[in-house]
Amino acid sequence: MSKGLEKRGWVLGAVLLAVLVGVLLWMLGRKDEAPGEARDTPAAPDTASADGTRGGTSKPTQAPVASLPPGDMLRPVTCELDSLVEEYRKGKGSPAYRRYVVEQLRGLLEKLPPEQLWAKVEAEQDPEVLEALSSLWVMRFNLTGDKGVLDRVLDKTGRETDPTRKAVLVRSLRASDEPSVEVLAKHGSKQDAYHAWVKDPAPEVREAVVGNLTAEAARNFGRYQGVAEQAVALAAEAGDAKTAAGLLGATSIEAARTPAVNSVRQMLKESEHPEVRAAAAKALGTVAVDESEQTLRMLSERYAAEQRPEVRGAILESIARLGLTKAVPVLQKLKGVDRGMDGEIDTWLTLLASQPQTWNLLLQDKQAMEHRSQGG
């Protein structure tokens, strides 16, 4: 063989070897790219099937599923409202923490879908959590002015059979920026709500009514005309003496008009309960200036007719409050009517002799005097 032929043979062999290597590499690459194929899996045995045909009977191998660590698994996003409600529930032992959670809940109010919040109110059974949620709901009235917000609370209150939860719903109305007794009084279909609650058989509910009027009156130093007149009207309707007395003491009647003042005078004269008569006597000590002269005269007349010392004591307090230094001659005339009360009259006369400028100063002096007399 010539050297030329030998050289061409080596070249041809090299080319064939290169092609063979390329084909093998290409086939290996195809195997790597096939997602559904398993590697190094032994061939299925060549067995006969039931119909006589031959072939493998093993199931095709499935692609492996990637496993994720627990922290990376997909979870439903926790609702922020749900989370905060549970935080409030767990914070029972820490009033400060609960106040913090309430502030966080208030921050959600404007962006929170109303139905989502109301569903929470409807479903809640724990009275403390219900009070937080229902108060938050009432705040929607402050944002929107929609009386339908209050309607839902009133409707739920009417359906509630548990006295504690019912009282909670009544108290939640304090979250309204406007006094709820005035709002409901203007709300035709709901104006009788307080009149029903004040007669509720559950003392918790009646106490919530008194608490609402006390809290709402305090926003304006007790001088809301609507709140004062509602308190008097409700006291006149209350069948329970403690509730009536609480309502008469809930607010100043300085802003109340004459019909309401006359109603208080009537309760002082006619109530069969000394507790109510004493509360009425103290309430009359807060009348407006144009009612003071007539009221002073009425109180001094009633002092002589009254038999209970606690009521007489309340009458003396209101006389001193209404007249301050002008009350001195009125009190002096009452000495001797009841010898057992003369010491109380002397105390007031001593205090008035210092010519106090305000009732609060006079009351502080009296409390200090009583404290000293008791050896405190």
Residue pairs with C-beta under 8 A, 6 or more apart in sequence:
31 37
31 39
35 63
36 60
36 61
36 62
36 63
37 61
38 61
41 61
43 56
44 56
44 57
44 58
45 56
46 54
46 55
46 56
47 54
47 55
47 56
47 57
48 54
49 55
49 57
79 116
80 108
81 105
81 108
81 112
81 116
81 117
81 120
84 101
84 104
84 105
84 108
85 105
85 120
85 129
85 133
87 101
88 98
88 101
88 102
88 105
88 129
88 132
89 126
89 129
91 97
91 98
91 101
92 98
92 128
98 132
101 132
102 132
102 136
105 132
105 136
106 136
106 139
109 117
109 136
109 139
109 140
109 143
110 143
114 140
117 133
117 136
117 137
117 140
118 137
118 152
120 133
121 130
121 133
121 134
121 137
121 152
121 156
122 156
124 130
124 133
125 165
127 162
127 164
127 165
127 168
128 168
130 165
130 168
130 169
131 168
131 171
131 172
134 153
134 156
134 168
134 169
134 172
135 171
135 172
135 174
135 175
136 175
137 149
137 152
137 153
137 172
138 149
138 150
138 153
138 172
138 173
138 175
138 176
139 175
140 146
140 149
141 147
141 149
141 150
141 176
141 183
142 175
142 176
142 177
147 183
147 187
147 190
150 173
150 176
150 180
150 183
150 184
150 187
150 190
151 190
153 169
153 172
153 173
154 184
154 190
154 193
156 169
157 166
157 169
157 170
157 193
157 197
160 166
160 169
163 202
163 204
163 205
164 204
166 200
166 202
166 204
166 205
167 202
167 204
167 205
167 207
167 208
168 208
170 197
170 205
170 208
170 209
170 212
171 208
171 211
171 212
173 180
173 212
174 180
174 211
174 212
174 215
174 216
176 183
179 216
179 217
179 219
179 224
179 226
179 227
180 212
180 216
181 194
181 212
181 213
181 216
181 226
181 227
181 230
181 231
182 224
182 226
182 227
182 230
184 190
184 191
184 193
184 194
185 191
185 226
185 230
194 209
194 230
194 234
195 233
195 234
195 237
197 205
197 206
197 208
197 209
198 206
198 209
198 234
198 237
198 238
198 243
198 247
199 237
199 238
199 239
200 206
203 240
203 242
206 238
206 240
206 242
206 243
207 243
207 246
209 234
209 243
209 247
210 243
210 246
210 247
210 250
213 227
213 230
213 231
213 234
213 247
213 250
213 251
214 246
214 249
214 250
214 251
216 224
216 227
217 223
217 224
217 227
217 228
217 231
217 250
217 251
217 252
221 252
222 228
222 251
222 252
222 254
222 286
223 252
223 254
223 255
224 251
224 255
225 255
225 256
225 257
227 251
228 251
228 252
228 253
228 254
228 255
228 256
228 260
229 256
229 257
229 260
231 247
231 248
231 250
231 251
231 253
232 247
232 248
232 253
232 256
232 260
232 263
232 264
232 283
233 260
233 263
234 247
235 243
235 244
235 245
235 247
235 248
235 267
235 276
235 279
236 244
236 263
236 267
238 244
238 247
241 271
241 273
241 275
241 276
242 275
244 267
244 271
244 273
244 275
244 276
244 279
245 273
245 275
245 276
245 278
245 279
246 279
248 264
248 267
248 276
248 279
248 280
248 282
248 283
249 279
249 282
249 283
252 286
253 260
253 261
253 264
253 283
253 284
253 286
253 287
254 286
254 287
254 288
255 288
256 287
258 291
261 284
261 287
261 291
261 295
264 280
264 283
264 284
265 280
265 284
265 295
265 298
267 276
267 277
267 280
268 277
268 280
268 281
268 284
268 298
268 302
269 302
271 277
271 280
274 308
274 310
274 311
277 306
277 308
277 311
277 314
278 308
278 310
278 311
278 313
278 314
279 314
281 299
281 302
281 311
281 314
281 315
281 317
281 318
282 314
282 317
282 318
284 295
284 298
284 299
284 318
284 322
285 317
285 318
285 319
285 321
285 322
286 321
287 295
287 322
292 322
292 323
295 318
295 322
296 319
296 322
296 323
296 327
296 330
299 315
299 318
299 319
299 322
300 315
300 319
300 330
300 333
300 334
302 315
303 312
303 315
303 316
303 319
303 334
303 337
304 334
304 337
306 312
306 315
309 338
309 340
309 341
312 338
312 341
312 344
313 341
313 344
316 331
316 334
316 341
316 344
316 345
316 348
317 348
319 327
319 330
319 331
319 334
319 348
320 327
320 331
320 348
320 351
320 352
320 362
321 359
321 362
323 330
324 352
324 356
324 359
324 362
325 352
325 355
327 348
327 352
328 349
328 352
328 353
331 345
331 348
331 349
331 352
332 345
332 349
334 345
335 342
335 345
336 342
347 366
347 369
348 366
350 369
351 362
351 365
351 366
351 369
352 362
354 365
356 362
356 365
